[in-house]
C-alpha cells in the first residue's frame, strides 16, 4: 500500500507563518488591545544602618519549602 502524499509543503508552512505574523502585528496596532500596566509597589528606603533584609511572602514560602 502506498501512503497518501502529505499536503503540507514548505510553501504552505511559510504562508501560515506569515499569516500568524500579520495577525500578531495587527493585534498590537488595535486601539483596544492596549493593556494597562499594574501599579508598581512603592519601595521603602533602606535602613540607615544597613540590614535591608525583609521577611516577605516570597521568603516565607522559600523557608516553607526547605523544611524537612
C-alpha positions in Angstrom: 0.0 0.0 0.0 1.2 3.5 -0.7 0.7 6.2 1.7 -1.1 9.4 0.7 1.2 12.3 -0.1 1.2 15.0 2.7 -0.4 18.3 1.7 2.0 20.2 4.0 4.7 21.8 1.9 7.3 24.4 2.6 5.3 27.0 0.8 2.2 26.2 3.0 4.4 26.5 6.1 5.7 29.9 5.2 2.3 31.2 4.2 1.0 30.1 7.6 3.9 31.7 9.4 3.4 34.9 7.5 -0.3 34.9 8.4 0.5 34.4 12.1 3.0 37.3 12.0 0.4 39.6 10.3 -2.2 38.8 12.8 0.2 39.5 15.7 1.2 42.8 14.1 -2.4 43.8 13.7 -3.2 42.9 17.3 -0.6 45.2 18.6 -1.9 48.1 16.5 -5.5 47.8 17.5 -6.5 50.6 19.9 -8.4 48.2 22.2 -5.5 45.9 22.6 -3.6 48.2 24.9 -3.4 46.7 28.4 -2.9 48.9 31.4 0.2 48.0 33.4 -0.2 47.2 37.1 0.9 49.8 39.5 4.3 49.1 40.9 4.5 48.9 44.7 6.4 51.6 46.4 9.8 50.7 47.6 10.9 51.5 51.1 14.0 53.4 51.9 16.8 51.1 53.1 17.6 51.5 56.8 20.4 53.9 57.8 22.5 51.2 59.5 22.1 48.7 56.7 20.3 45.5 57.1 17.9 45.7 54.2 16.6 42.2 54.8 12.8 41.9 54.8 10.7 38.9 55.6 8.3 38.9 52.6 5.8 36.3 51.5 8.3 35.1 48.9 10.9 34.5 51.6 8.4 32.8 53.9 7.4 30.5 51.0 11.0 29.6 50.4 11.6 28.7 54.0 8.5 26.5 54.0 10.0 24.5 51.1 13.2 23.9 53.0 11.5 22.2 55.9 12.4 18.5 56.1 
